[in-house]
């Protein structure tokens, strides 16, 4: 029983050591860059493109299953 406990403790220490070395070997995080400003014309054209199309009659869809 004592051997099993020491083996489990050794495995946990080995796992934590390998994990710590791996974390230290990772490259540094890149600096966050600010998004470039959006012009008013670009914002207006995007909003206009997202508007639903105008139809003379509404579209009605009926879904049924037998």
N, C-alpha and C positions, 0 to 999 in steps of 0.2 A: 504494500500500500504506500509506503514511504517513497519507493522508487517511482511510482506513478505520479505522486504529487510533485516530486522534484522534476520529473520529465515534463509535466504540464507547465510548471513554473519556468523551466528553461525554454520551452517552446514559446510561451508568452513573451518572455524577455527578448528572444530572438526575433519574433514577429514585430515587436515594438521598435527594436533597433533597426531592422531592415526598413520599416515604414518611416522612421525618422530620417534615415540616410536618404531615402527616396524623396521625401519632402524637401530636404535641403538641396537636392540636386536639380530640382525643377527650376526653369528659367523665371526671372522676375516678371510680374504682370506688366503689360504695356500701359502707358499712361492713357487715360481716357481723353479722347479728342472731342471738342465741342462740334456740334452739327453746324454746317454752314447755314446762313440765313436764307429763307425762302422769300422770293420776291412776291409782291402782291398779285402780279399778273399770273404767276405760276399757281398760286393758291386759288385764285378765281377760276382758272381753267380746270383745275382738279375738281373743285366743287361742282362746276358745270358738267363735267364728264360723269360724275357720280349720280346726278339726278336721273330719276327714271324717265323713260321716253313717254311722250304724250300720245295717247291713243284716242281715236274718236269714240270707240266703244270699249268698255272694260273687258279684259281677258278673264274668262271664267273657265276653270279646269275642274272636271269631276273625275275623281279616281274611285274605281270600284273593283271589287274582287269577288269572283263567284266561288 
